[in-house]
Amino acid sequence: MTTTDAAVEQAAQRLLEAQSTRTPCAPIRDLIGDADVPRAYAVQERTTAARVAGGATVIGHKIGLTSKAVQDQLGVDRPDFGILFDDMGYAESDVVPMERLLQPKAEAEVAFVLAEDLVEGELDVEQVRGAVAFAVAAIEIVDSRVADWNISYGDTVADNASSGLYVLGANQVPLTDFEPVETEMTMSINGEQVSSGNGAACLGDPLAALSWLARTARDVGTPLRAGHLVLSGALGPMASVPAGASVTAEISGLGTVTATFSAAAD
């Protein structure tokens, strides 16, 4: 094993241990640097392989850092992506268990479910639009294994784009009836508005974010497939979620989605 490989493996193990022990860890940029994107994704690949070996199934991707407001909150300047697994999703009727989370924050997003693979072609906005089966309102519960969200771009990429869990709304709307770039969003926690934004805040258009993801995922060998879920990125600032909270996002054209959290972690 080369020195570089050893550092990547050590970084992956640090993140996996933080998750399993529910104890946030030190940043991993001391191991892989803060801007070495290939090494950061190599760490993500190792943590993904560990999740799959443990029985998890890949069911899609999430796009992170699409909103300028979120980039400013975290001090980064470009999007990234992570992997979604089959055990990450909750229904609105569920209570989201705080014991699965370390330091959660909520983002309101447009989610897409794909009807077609996105592997061949230019993967431009019009192509990805045609591949979408429907859109749905989503609350992504982002989380960080790194203590105090003290992250660089490399830290968040390695940490599966700071992924946690997600909740989808009930309305499944085809793009013939919904224009993502025109949507308006408000998000509240316990009835108090904490975030607002719109479709243009997500890389200019959530479909532009999907196009970016389709090309980038193909380039690194994990292309988007029919049936996959894609969380397209925040429409506005994220907000910290306290135990016992009720988080509701209203996304025009898609309706509302609510995530309810357990009162306390075990």
N, C-alpha and C positions, 0 to 999 in steps of 0.2 A: 504494500500500500504506500503510495506517495505521501509526502507531507500534506499536499493539498487534499487528497482523498481522506487522510486522517482527520484534518480539520473539519471537513464537511460531515464526516461520520460523527465526530464529537459534537458538532452543532446540532445535528439531528437528534442525538441521544439526549442532549440538554433539553430540547423542546419536548421530546416525548416524556421525559421524566417530569417536567413541569406539569404537563397535562395529566399524567397518571397520579401524581401526588397532590394535585391541585395547589401547587406552590409556585408562583411566578418566579422565573429565573432571571439571571443577568442577561443583558443583551448579548447576542452572538456575533456582533460585528468584530469583537476582539479575536474571533476565530476565522471569519471569512471576509472581513472588511465590510465597509458600509455601502459600497457601490459596485461590487463585483456581481453583476446580475446572473451570469451563468452559474457561479458557485451558489448563489442564493437559491436558484431554482433546483440545483442539484440537491441541496438540503431538503427542499420541499418534496422532491421525488423520493428521497429516502423515507421521509415521514409518511408519505402516501403509501409507499410499499409496505411499511410496517402496519398501517391501518388495514390495508387489503389482506395482508397475511393474518391479521387478527379477525378477519371475517367481514369487514366492511366492503360495500360495493360502491363504485364510482357511479354517480347518477347525473353529474353535470359539472358546471364551473360557476365560479363567482368572479365578478370583476370588482376590483378595489381601486380606491383613490381616483375615482372619476370626477368627483365634485371638487371645484376649487376651494370651497369652504372646508371640506374634509382634508384636502392636501395642506391647507394652511393650518388646520388643527394639529396635524401630525408633522409638519415641517418637511413635506416631500413635494415632488413636482411632476409626477407621471403616474399613469395607472399601472396596476399589476393584476395578476389573477391567481386564484386558488381552486382547489378541487372540492366538490360537494359529494358527500357520502350519504348513503341511504338512512343513516341514523341521525341526521342533522335536522330533519324537518318535523315540525309540529303543526297540528291543526288548531284553528281558532278555539275549538272546544277543549283543547288540552291546557293543562297548566305547565308552563315551561319550568323545569327543575333548576333552581339556582345552583344545586350541587354539581351540575355539569359545567358551570361557568366559573371563571376566575375574576374578571373585571369587565363585565359586559357593557356594551354601548349599543344603541339601536339606530338604525338607518332605515328610511323609507325608500322603496325602490320599485321599479317596474321589473317583473320577472317574465321571462319568455320560456315557453316550451316549444321545442323544435319538432317539425314534421319531417324534416329531411336532414341528411348528413351535410355538413359544411366542410368539404374536403377538397374539392376541385374548383378551379376557376379563380376569378379575381377576388371573390368574397367581399365585394363592395356592398354598400348599403342596400341597393335594390335586390341583390342576390340574397342577402341574409333576411331581408323583409319577406321574400317569397318562401323562405324556409321555415318561418315561424307558424306554428299551429295556432297559438293564442298567447295573449298577455294576461297577467294577473297581478294584482297589488301584492306587495310583499313587505314584510319587516325583516330585515337581516339583523341578527344579533351578533355583532362583531365582538371579538374577544382577542386578548393578547396573552400569550404565555410569557411575555417579557414584562418584568415588574414595572409598574407605574406607567405603562405605555411608553417607555423610554426607547423608542424605536427609530432606526434609520430606514431607508428604503430597503436595504439588504435584510434587515431584521424582519420586516413585515412580509417580504417575499418568501423568505425561508419558512416563516411561521404560517404557511398556507394562506397568505394574504390576510392574516389576522382574522381568520374565519372562526365562527362559533356555531350558531344554529340559525334557523329561519322559520317564519310562519307565513303561509300563503293565504290570501283571501279566497272567497268562494266564487267570485265572478270570473269566468274564463271568456275573454273577449278577443275575437279575431281582429287582425289589423285592418280589415275592411271597415271596421266600426270604431277604430281607435288609432289616433296618431300620437305616438309616444312623445315626440318633441313638443307637442302642444299641451301636455298634461301639466296640471298645477297640483302641488302637494302641501299638506300641512300635517304635522305630527304632534301629538300631545302625550304627556305622561300624567296619569291620574287627573285628567281633565285640564291640565295646564299646557298651552302650546309651547313647544320647545324647539321646533324646527319648521322651516318652510322652504319651498324651492319649486323648481319646475323641470320639465324635460330637457331644456336647453342647458341646465346646470350639469348634466351627465355627459361629458365630452362633447357638448353641443347638441347631442341627440342620443337617446338610449340605443337607437339602431346603429349609430356610429360606434358606440361602445361595443356592441355585439360584433360589428364588422372587425374592429380592432382585435377582439378576443379570437374570432374565427381564424384570422391570419396568424396571430401570435401562437395560439394553441397548435395549429397545424405545423408551424415552424419548429416547435419543440417536441413534436411527435405525439400530442394528445388531442387530436382533432375533435370537433364537436360532432355529435351523432344524433340521429333521429331519436326522439324520446327524451333527450337530455333537457334538464332544467338549467337556465342561465339567470343568475341574479345580476342585473346589468349595471348596478352601481348606484350610489346615493344621489338623490335629487336635492339634497340640502345637508346642513350640518348634522352630525351624529350627536347623540345625547346619552349620558350615563344612565344606567337602569338600576334603581335600588330594588332590594328584595321586596316582594309583594306588590310590585308596580303593575299597572295596566297601561299598555302602550297602544295607541290607536293612530293609524295613518289613514288619511283620506287622499286618494289619488284620483283626480277628475278623469272620468271615462272608464275607470276600473272599480270605483267604489271604495269601501273601507276594509281595513284589516286590523285585527286586534290581537295582541300578544299579552297573555296574563302570566305573571311570574309567581313562583312559590314564595311564601313569606320569608323563608330563611334557608340557607344552605345547611346540609347536615354537618 
